[in-house]
Every structure is written in C-alpha cells, then in structure tokens.
C-alpha cells in the first residue's frame, strides 16, 4: 500500500512538473503581441468564420473565441466551425484556442439543433442530488467537447432572490443559499471533469437587482458581511472546482465607493476575489459591450480598465467589430511598451490561461470529424437524465387539504395549447381517478372562467395547470374562481405562481415547462410517483 502511494505521488509530481515546463516553454517563446492576444476572447457574427475574423486570428492569435447564436447550427456545422477557427490560429503559429459558449441550461442555451434540451437549473437544484448534478454537468460537457467547445459560461451562481429581476430569475439554481451552493458546485465539477472549463457568474451576485446590466448599471448596497452571508455562498462553495469566474457589471458602493462596476473594480476583482477568497483560476468580466460599460467607456478603455482591475481574459462582446478588437489588443501592447502595464502582469495571466488549456487538453488539440459529430454528442442517451430531473425535482410546496394524490372525479384544467398535459394525465389515471378535461386559453376569457367555475363545483377534485400566472391577471382570475379546498395547482414554470395561489389546497412546482415533464407531473399528482423535489426559492404563503 505504501509503495503504491509513493509511486502514485511521484507520477503526479512528474506530471505537474512536465505541465509546468510545457507552459514555461510556450510562454518563453511568445512575442509580446502573442502574450497580449492570449488575454482576449474574440467574437464575430455569422458562420462559417468570415474573412474578417480569420484575418484577426491570423494577425493576432487570440486566446479564445466565444461562439454566438449566429455562429451555431447542427453538430456537424459547429464542428466545422471550431476546426476552422483552431486551424486558422495554428497556421499562424499560435496556441490552440479556448472555445466558449453560453450553455446554461433552460432559458440560455445557444446549442439547440441536435443537442439535449435540458430544463432550467432550478429543477436540477430542486432534486438536491449532488451526484445527479455532476452527471448532468458531465453530460453537458460531453456534448460541448463533441463539437470542439472547451469553455462554458455557466453555471449561474447568482441567487434568485428578487422576483422583479429582469435578467437572472429563472437562469439561477434557486434563491436559498444552502440548497443552491452544493448543486452549483456539483454541476461545475461535472463540467470540469468532462474537460470543459466551468465559469461561475455573475460575481459577486446579480440575483437581487431589479435592473438588467445589459441596459443600465445596477447598484446594490450590500456590505461584504451581507454578501458573504447570502450572495457569495454559491461562489465560495465552488471556487475550488470551477476553472473561471465571470464578474458582473454592478456597482457595490460598500466594496468600492467610486461607484465603479464590479467588473472594472480592482478592490472587487483583485482584492476580494483573487486575494481575500484566494481564487487561482481565470477571471473575466461579463461582455464589455453591455450598456452598463459601453455607455461610459470605449472598447479600448474597457479592455485597459479590465486589466487594471485584475482580469485574465477580456470579452469585448458581440457588438465590437474585429477591427475594434484588434485595436484594443494593440492598445494593450502599446501600454506595456510605454511602461503603463507591467509585462509581469500580462505574463501572470497568460500563465493561468496556458495552465487552464493544458489541464483540459487544449494544448494537444486535434481536429474532430464533422461527419461523426452527432454520434459524439449522443443527445438521445441524455434524455433519461432529463426525465430523471423531473421525477426527482418536482416539489410539493404545500398540501393543506390532503389533496395529493388525486382520486375520484377530477376536473383537469390545462392550457389548451398544451394537449400533451391532458393526454399524459389520462394515460396515468386509468383506474385511480376519473378525469374530465377542460382546455382553456393561456389568458382565459370570462366565458372560460365561468365554465371552469361551474365544472369545478361538480368535481370532487380540481387539477389546474398554470403557466406564469404571477404575471397573468387572467390566470389569477381563473384561480380565484376555483374552490380552494379541493384544488391542486401545478405551476408549470415560475415557482412564484405560489404568490397568486395562496390559499389553494395544494401546490406542485414543476420549475420547467418542457413537454417531457408532462408524464412525471401527472404521475406525481395522481400518486404513481412521490413528490421528491425541494422548494429552492423563498415563497410567500
């Protein structure tokens, strides 16, 4: 046993030393321009790579490319694109690229055609199954690596604590820190284990804003102690497993009294994240073309301020032309030559970037076969994971009247635009209950509401599906017309439908409206499956 331990330790030390030597050799061989270019994440529009981005990558061998929706299509096409990008950089003598994408699951998932449609992260968090979260992270990593993508701008580690938040909300894993933090960590660990850099965002927390930093600069008044007690917990719980952290365009006056956005604030990026929290991975700002930044600074100014704050990577954003991206790179080179930025500062970030690439095998990049991309993605094999998420994640928020499981004569009120809900419940019911369907509009009319009221009086139980009723006055009127003591509400999407279902007998939270969830929802409502899920946001009752 002792000999095995010694041999293993020696192998690990040899491997680490070899990786360090490789990084040192690459860094020593780079020109100043190549070092600076490693700090930039290039973006462009259209697919395949156009002449402008090919010229940019040939002249400046950037460290990374972030793929936009306009760059993406089928697994075959994306593989052709990533191959072309890598080959352009390699032909110019550069280091292989990190290739990144926004694939958060749920609302923000840029890979669609041929890829698994995963539900929102809150359903995953509702399972409270860390092993399942890691499996989902690994499955997602498999699909990304299958087409040459090696960095994911996910998971969202923000907390869903403000129902008025216009940009985070359903992108978050939830709003209760001790339920969110371990699931963010497990999901990030799964991505990393699958060879994809996980990016925690948006540090130090975008969840409690009522503004979208794409269009304004939110300001949050929290002290560091308040942040550490809530917003920062999901980040701090995953810093040791996630390869990158993305910083938000939000001002925190208690952390930096200059009103500088966190993304450009040295006290927050270098002081809090790098030093106080001892984070050793890659740090990058959210896209610098968002209005919280680009209404104040040019792309060149934003790049220089990002470096001054302490970032390793610079994401100028989708609305910055290739020529403007090249100008920003040149401005950094000029600043180094003028002595305004220390070369050692640049090299420290380049070293982190090269180590990250080495750790996930990017430095040994080989082209992928586009013809077999779909088989590598293997989306069909991941459908069972999606079904497992619904089976384990649907939560019974309350059952004050002992309604669940439903039995007897049940009136099923469902959005007529989603007949799969009725069919799934009819298939499940068989002899356990006698179901009567009533399809209504997503914004029920007064006539539909009157019919539902009359039908509900004659039924022993009522099962009603809502779809963001918290934002629909018509759906709220429908709920008010139903007898609360015998009504089970199923919130298909927003858990905050609970706020307008107060007083109803029982409430199930589905978190996600994906059609694949129809059968598990009906099975839980009718007692075939137990409701195993957890409530992961704070609800009013």
BELRAHU-V688123 format. One record per backbone hydrogen bond with DSSP energy under -1.0 kcal/mol. CO is the residue of the C=O (numbers start at 1). NH is the residue of the N-H. Records with the same first field share a line. If there is no record, write none. Layout:
# BELRAHU-V688123
CO = NH  NH
This chain:
# BELRAHU-V688123
1 = 5
2 = 6
3 = 7
4 = 8
5 = 9
6 = 10
7 = 11
8 = 12
9 = 13
10 = 14
11 = 15
12 = 16
13 = 17
14 = 18
15 = 19
16 = 20
17 = 21
18 = 22
19 = 23
20 = 24
21 = 25
22 = 26
23 = 27
24 = 28
25 = 29
27 = 30
31 = 35
32 = 36
33 = 37
34 = 38
36 = 39
37 = 40  63
39 = 314
40 = 64
42 = 66
50 = 54
51 = 55
52 = 56
53 = 57
54 = 58
55 = 59
56 = 60
60 = 62
63 = 98
64 = 42
65 = 100
68 = 71
69 = 72
74 = 78
75 = 79
76 = 80
77 = 81
78 = 82
79 = 83
80 = 84
81 = 85
82 = 86
83 = 87
84 = 88
85 = 89
86 = 90
87 = 91
89 = 94
90 = 93
98 = 65
99 = 150  151
100 = 67
101 = 153
102 = 110
108 = 104
112 = 115
116 = 118
118 = 106
120 = 123
121 = 125
122 = 126
125 = 128
126 = 534
129 = 133
130 = 134
131 = 135
132 = 136
133 = 137
134 = 138
135 = 139
136 = 140
137 = 141
138 = 142
139 = 143
140 = 144
141 = 145
142 = 146
144 = 147  149
145 = 148
150 = 197
151 = 101
152 = 154
154 = 199
155 = 201
159 = 161
162 = 165
168 = 171
169 = 172
174 = 160
176 = 179  180
177 = 181
180 = 184
181 = 185
182 = 186
183 = 187
184 = 188
185 = 189
186 = 190
187 = 191
188 = 192
189 = 193
190 = 194
191 = 196
192 = 195
197 = 152
198 = 244
200 = 246
201 = 157
202 = 205
203 = 248
212 = 215  216
213 = 292
214 = 291
218 = 251
223 = 227
224 = 228
225 = 229
227 = 232
230 = 233
232 = 236
233 = 237
235 = 238
238 = 241  242
243 = 282
244 = 200
245 = 284
246 = 203
247 = 286
248 = 250  263
250 = 262
251 = 220
252 = 255  256
256 = 259
261 = 264
262 = 265
265 = 269
266 = 270  271
267 = 272
268 = 273
269 = 274
270 = 275
271 = 276
272 = 277
273 = 279
282 = 245
283 = 312  313
284 = 247
287 = 290
290 = 293  294
291 = 295
293 = 296  297
298 = 302
299 = 303
300 = 304
301 = 305
302 = 306
303 = 307
304 = 308
305 = 309
306 = 310  311
314 = 41
315 = 288
317 = 320
321 = 325
322 = 326
323 = 327
324 = 328
325 = 329
326 = 330
327 = 331
328 = 332
329 = 333
330 = 334
331 = 335
332 = 336
333 = 337
334 = 338
335 = 340  341
336 = 339
342 = 346
343 = 347
344 = 348
345 = 349
346 = 350
347 = 351
348 = 352
349 = 353
350 = 354
351 = 355
352 = 356
353 = 357
354 = 358
355 = 359
356 = 360
357 = 362
358 = 361
362 = 365
369 = 372
370 = 373
372 = 376
373 = 377
374 = 378
379 = 382
380 = 383
382 = 386
383 = 387
384 = 388
385 = 389
386 = 390
387 = 391
388 = 392
389 = 393
390 = 394
394 = 533
395 = 509
398 = 507
408 = 434
409 = 460  461
410 = 436
411 = 463
412 = 438
413 = 465
414 = 440
415 = 418
418 = 421
419 = 423
420 = 424
421 = 425
422 = 426
423 = 427
424 = 428
425 = 429
426 = 430
429 = 432
434 = 410
436 = 412
438 = 414
440 = 416
445 = 449
446 = 450
447 = 451
448 = 452
449 = 453
450 = 454
451 = 455
452 = 456
453 = 457
461 = 411
462 = 488
463 = 413
464 = 490
466 = 492
468 = 471
469 = 472
472 = 476
473 = 477
474 = 478
475 = 479
476 = 480
479 = 482
483 = 486
484 = 487  505
486 = 462
487 = 506
488 = 464
489 = 508
490 = 466
491 = 510
494 = 497
495 = 498
496 = 499
497 = 500
501 = 504
505 = 400
506 = 489
507 = 397  398
508 = 491
509 = 395
510 = 512
514 = 517
515 = 518
517 = 521
518 = 522
519 = 523
520 = 524
521 = 525
522 = 526
523 = 528  529
524 = 527
525 = 406
530 = 532
536 = 175  176
